[in-house]
Every structure is written in C-alpha cells, then in structure tokens.
Amino acid sequence: MIFADKLIALRKKAGYSQEELAQQLNVTRQSVSKWEGAQSVPDIEKILQISKLFGVTTDYLLKDEMGEPEYAESEPTALRRVTLEQANAALAQAKVNAPYMAWGTALCVASPVMLLLLGEICQHSQFGLNEKVATGIGLCVLLVMVCVAVVLFMLCGTKNRDFDFLEKEPFETEYGVTGMVRERQAAYRPTYDKLNLTGTVLCILSAIPLFVAMMVNSGIVMNAAVCILLVLVACGVFAFVLGGTYYGATEKLLEEGDYTRHSKATRELRTAISVVYWLVVTAAFLLYTFGPKGNGQPQYSWFIWAIGGILYAALVLVVKMALRKQNNK
C-alpha cells in the first residue's frame, strides 16, 4: 500500500475533499491531487502535518508494507473552536475599532506637517520666528500627534485582546459561522471597494501639488506642496484603514487573505523582519539628522521616512513571494 493510497483512504475516512485537505495543509488542491495520483511526494514538513492531522505515525505514511493504519499514541492537538457568538463579537469590535485605527494611522502620516510649515516660516525674517524655537515646537507637535496615535492603537489592541488568536493560530468554526461571515463580507464589500477607491485616488492626486511647485520653482511653495501631499496621503490612508479593519476581521474568521494558516505560521518571521527594518530606518534618520555629520534639521530629513515606507512595501512583497514559493515546493 503506497503513500498515495494511504492518503486517499485517510482523507475519505476523515470526510475531507481534496480542496478541504489542501486548506488544512496550506497547499494547493493540485498538490494534493498529485500526491494522491502518485505523481509527487510531499516534503517531510507536510508529512509531519499529515501525521498530526490524521493521528497516524510517520512510519505508517512512509513505509509501503504497513497496510493498516498505525495510530500515534497521542491525539492531535485540538484546535480552538470559534462560536457564532464569538464571531459576531469579533466583527462588532472591528467595526468599533475601525475609525480609531484610521485616525491613528492618519495622525502618524500627517505628524511632520507642522514641523515642515514652521521650518519654512522661520526662514522668513518678517515672521520673527527663531529656527530653534520653530524646530522645537514642530517636534513637540509631531510627538504629541504620534503619542495620540499610539494611545488609539493601544486602546484598540486592548479591546481586541480576546480575538488576538484569530490572526496568530489556526482554529475551527462552529456550524453557521463561515456562512454568516461570508454574508457580512459580501454585504460590506461595496463599502470596502469605495473606500479603497477613495484612498487610491487621494494618494495618486497627492503628487499634483509637487508638480505645480516644480513649475513655480519657489521654496515656500514647494514646502506647502509637501504638506498638502502628506495631508492628502493621510486622508487616503484613513480611507484604506477604515475599510480594511472591518474587512480584515472577516478574512481572519475565514482564514483568507493575509490570515491563512501558512501566513500565521510565518508571522513571527515577518514580524521580526519588520522590527529590524524599522529600527534600521530610525537609526538612519537619527544619524543623518543628529549625528556627527548630520544636518541637524529634521524638517528636511523627513524624506527618510517616505523612502523607508516605499522600500518597506517592496520588502513585504518580496518576503511574501519568497514564503509562498517555499510553501508551494
């Protein structure tokens, strides 16, 4: 009895379709089909997953002569079960958190605006504003805005603590949960699409003030253009987060999108990469601004954060592609 036959027997006994088994193992249905057709054999990591899923030993799966299932001594770890009440509560909390998360993100994006404005104003003697005073006030406003944003994030995190497991570990759902969530997701989809469209349009239009400033060729106009750009991007991000927070909650409950079981398994790695990346960006900003050879003018070195944000998006995409490629092997 070869591995392919054993897999078919175990799958049918457990009542899984090929697609359902593929979802449990975080692979494609085509991969399961090839395994059952003896066209390929899963790697050792998948063998271990199959062993735990069906509660059989790896020896039984790998050795052809073992015809009868040899069950493991310990039962596979039971997954946490999400009830209909919990699913409703998670979606309700996501709806409450959405505007707070959106405001917090928008405040972070717009936080350098006052610093930039005051930095430009102090360059003109008629305003009588000292450069150090302007920088100090601008930095204080920036820190206050970031502080308010952090408080909003922490409040949302505290209220959402009971549902953290949805994005960290695999789970099962009671009968009716998946259908209810899909209905809510379908009903919210038009709003989600409108908010995404609004955010995209605002982010694209945010570049127009810069083009206008280039034609005028004036320092104060360029500074104002950058401020307008940040405000428009902040509004666009507000729309993205407002829609994405609730829609993301539906994906968590369905284990789809960025919350598949494979994504959860690699969450710690992705988090570590993000933390290291932003620590490096912060160090670069501090060194460039306040280091021995720094310019000492944070109102001009803000661009490091903008470049960092663009490169971070590219880094996230590369990491996702690499992990997906490794998972499909």
C-alpha positions in Angstrom: 0.0 0.0 0.0 1.8 3.1 -1.2 1.6 6.6 0.3 -0.9 7.8 -2.3 -3.4 5.1 -1.4 -3.0 5.7 2.3 -3.6 9.4 1.8 -6.8 8.8 -0.1 -8.0 6.4 2.5 -7.3 8.7 5.4 -8.8 11.7 3.6 -12.0 9.9 2.8 -12.3 8.4 6.3 -11.9 11.9 7.8 -14.6 13.2 5.4 -12.3 15.8 3.6 -12.5 16.7 0.0 -9.2 17.4 -1.8 -9.8 21.1 -1.5 -10.5 20.9 2.2 -7.4 18.8 2.9 -5.3 21.3 0.9 -6.7 24.1 3.1 -5.8 22.2 6.2 -2.2 21.7 5.0 -1.9 25.2 3.4 -1.1 23.9 -0.1 -3.0 24.0 -3.4 -5.6 21.4 -4.4 -3.4 20.5 -7.3 -0.6 19.5 -4.8 -3.0 17.1 -3.0 -4.2 15.7 -6.4 -0.5 15.0 -7.4 0.2 13.3 -4.1 -2.9 11.0 -4.5 -2.0 10.3 -8.1 1.5 9.2 -7.1 2.9 12.0 -9.3 4.9 13.6 -6.4 5.5 13.1 -2.7 5.2 15.8 0.0 8.3 17.1 1.8 9.0 16.0 5.4 7.3 19.0 6.9 4.0 18.2 5.1 4.4 14.5 6.1 4.5 15.6 9.7 1.4 17.8 9.2 -0.5 14.9 7.7 0.6 12.7 10.5 -0.7 15.1 13.1 -3.9 15.8 11.2 -5.0 12.2 10.9 -3.3 11.0 14.1 -1.2 8.3 12.4 2.6 7.7 12.7 5.0 8.9 10.0 6.2 5.3 9.7 2.8 4.3 8.5 2.8 7.0 5.9 6.3 6.4 4.6 6.6 2.6 4.7 4.8 0.7 1.9 4.5 -2.6 3.7 2.3 -1.2 6.5 -1.2 -1.9 5.3 -3.2 -1.0 8.4 -3.1 2.5 10.0 -0.7 2.7 12.9 -2.2 5.5 15.1 0.0 7.7 17.1 -0.1 7.4 20.9 -1.1 10.9 21.5 -4.1 12.5 19.8 -3.5 15.5 17.6 -3.9 18.9 19.4 -7.5 20.1 19.2 -7.9 23.5 17.6 -9.7 26.3 19.3 -13.4 26.4 18.2 -14.9 29.8 17.3 -18.6 30.0 18.2 -21.2 32.1 16.3 -21.3 34.4 19.3 -17.6 35.0 19.3 -17.6 35.6 15.5 -20.3 38.3 15.9 -18.4 39.9 18.8 -15.2 40.0 16.8 -16.9 41.7 13.8 -18.7 44.1 16.1 -15.4 45.1 17.8 -13.7 45.5 14.5 -16.4 48.0 13.4 -15.9 50.0 16.6 -12.1 49.9 16.2 -12.0 50.9 12.6 -12.3 54.7 12.9 -9.8 54.8 15.8 -7.3 52.8 13.8 -7.9 55.0 10.8 -7.4 58.2 12.8 -4.3 56.8 14.5 -2.7 56.0 11.1 -3.6 59.3 9.6 -2.1 61.2 12.5 1.2 59.3 12.1 1.3 60.2 8.4 0.4 63.9 8.9 2.6 64.4 12.0 5.5 66.1 10.2 3.3 68.8 8.6 3.7 71.3 11.4 7.4 70.8 11.6 7.7 71.4 7.9 5.5 74.6 8.0 7.3 76.1 10.9 10.7 75.2 9.3 9.7 77.2 6.3 8.2 80.1 8.3 11.4 80.6 10.3 13.3 81.1 7.1 11.5 84.5 6.6 12.6 87.2 8.9 9.3 89.1 8.8 7.7 86.4 10.9 10.3 86.8 13.6 10.4 83.1 14.4 13.7 81.6 15.7 14.8 78.4 13.9 15.4 76.5 17.1 12.1 77.6 18.5 10.3 76.6 15.3 12.1 73.2 15.3 11.3 72.6 19.0 7.6 73.5 18.5 7.3 71.3 15.4 8.9 68.3 17.1 6.6 68.7 20.1 3.5 68.7 17.8 4.9 65.7 15.9 5.4 63.8 19.1 2.0 64.7 20.5 0.3 63.5 17.3 2.3 60.3 17.3 1.5 59.8 21.1 -2.2 60.2 20.4 -2.0 57.7 17.6 -0.2 55.2 19.8 -2.8 55.6 22.5 -5.5 54.9 20.0 -3.7 51.8 18.7 -3.2 50.6 22.3 -6.9 51.1 23.2 -7.9 49.1 20.1 -5.4 46.4 20.9 -6.8 46.1 24.5 -10.4 45.9 23.3 -9.4 43.3 20.7 -7.3 41.2 23.0 -9.8 38.4 23.3 -9.7 37.9 19.5 -5.9 38.1 19.0 -5.8 34.3 18.5 -7.7 34.7 15.2 -4.5 36.1 13.5 -2.0 34.0 15.4 -3.2 30.4 15.4 -5.3 28.1 13.4 -8.8 27.4 14.6 -12.1 25.7 13.7 -15.5 27.3 13.4 -18.9 26.1 14.5 -21.6 25.3 12.0 -23.0 28.5 10.5 -20.1 30.8 11.3 -18.5 30.6 7.9 -21.8 31.3 6.1 -22.6 34.2 8.4 -19.1 35.8 7.9 -19.3 35.4 4.2 -22.7 37.1 4.1 -21.3 40.0 6.2 -18.2 40.2 4.0 -20.3 40.3 0.8 -22.6 43.0 2.3 -19.6 45.1 3.3 -17.7 44.6 0.0 -19.2 47.7 -1.8 -18.3 50.0 1.0 -14.8 48.4 1.2 -14.3 48.9 -2.6 -15.5 52.6 -2.4 -13.1 53.3 0.5 -10.2 51.6 -1.4 -11.1 53.6 -4.5 -11.2 56.9 -2.5 -7.8 56.1 -0.8 -6.2 55.2 -4.2 -7.5 58.4 -5.9 -6.3 60.6 -3.0 -2.8 59.0 -2.9 -2.5 59.5 -6.7 -3.7 63.1 -6.6 -1.3 63.9 -3.7 1.5 64.2 -6.2 -0.1 67.1 -8.2 0.9 69.8 -5.7 4.5 68.7 -6.1 4.3 69.1 -9.9 2.8 72.5 -9.5 5.5 73.5 -7.1 8.2 72.4 -9.6 6.7 74.8 -12.2 6.6 77.7 -9.8 10.2 77.0 -8.5 9.7 78.6 -5.1 10.9 77.2 -1.8 7.8 78.2 0.2 5.5 76.8 -2.5 7.5 73.5 -2.5 7.2 73.3 1.3 3.5 73.9 1.1 3.2 71.3 -1.6 4.8 68.7 0.5 2.5 69.5 3.4 -0.6 69.2 1.1 0.8 65.9 -0.1 1.1 64.5 3.4 -2.4 65.6 4.3 -3.9 64.0 1.1 -1.9 60.8 1.8 -3.2 60.9 5.4 -6.7 61.1 4.1 -6.1 58.3 1.7 -4.6 56.1 4.3 -7.6 56.9 6.6 -9.9 55.5 3.9 -7.8 52.4 3.5 -7.6 51.6 7.2 -11.3 52.4 7.8 -12.4 49.9 5.3 -9.6 47.4 5.8 -10.0 47.0 9.5 -13.5 45.5 9.3 -12.9 43.6 6.0 -9.7 42.2 7.6 -11.8 40.9 10.5 -13.9 38.9 8.1 -10.7 37.5 6.5 -9.4 36.5 9.9 -12.5 34.5 10.6 -12.4 32.9 7.2 -8.6 32.3 7.4 -8.2 34.0 4.0 -6.0 36.8 2.5 -3.2 37.7 4.9 -4.6 35.3 7.6 -4.2 31.9 6.0 -2.7 29.2 8.2 0.6 29.4 6.2 0.7 33.2 6.9 0.1 32.5 10.6 3.0 30.0 10.7 5.4 32.6 9.3 4.0 35.5 11.3 6.9 35.6 13.8 9.4 35.7 11.0 7.6 38.5 9.2 7.3 40.5 12.5 11.0 40.1 13.2 11.9 41.4 9.7 9.6 44.4 10.1 11.0 45.3 13.6 14.6 45.1 12.4 13.8 47.1 9.2 12.2 50.0 11.1 14.9 50.0 13.7 17.4 50.5 10.9 15.3 53.2 9.3 15.0 55.0 12.6 18.8 54.7 13.2 19.4 56.2 9.7 17.1 59.1 10.5 18.8 59.9 13.8 22.3 59.5 12.4 21.5 61.7 9.3 19.8 64.4 11.4 21.6 64.4 14.7 24.9 62.5 14.0 28.4 64.0 13.9 27.9 64.8 10.2 24.1 65.3 10.3 22.3 68.3 9.1 20.6 69.0 12.4 17.4 69.9 10.6 14.7 67.2 11.0 12.3 69.4 8.9 14.5 68.4 5.9 15.4 64.8 6.8 11.7 63.7 6.9 12.1 62.2 3.5 13.9 59.2 5.0 10.6 58.1 6.4 8.9 58.4 3.0 11.6 56.4 1.3 11.5 53.9 4.1 7.8 53.4 3.7 8.2 52.8 -0.1 11.0 50.3 0.4 9.1 48.6 3.2 6.2 47.9 0.8 8.7 46.4 -1.6 10.3 44.3 1.2 6.9 43.0 2.3 6.1 41.9 -1.2 9.4 40.2 -1.7 9.1 38.3 1.6 5.5 37.2 0.8 6.6 35.9 -2.6 9.6 34.0 -1.1 7.4 32.4 1.6 4.7 31.5 -0.9 7.3 29.9 -3.2 8.8 27.9 -0.3 5.3 26.8 0.7 4.5 25.5 -2.8 7.6 23.4 -3.1 
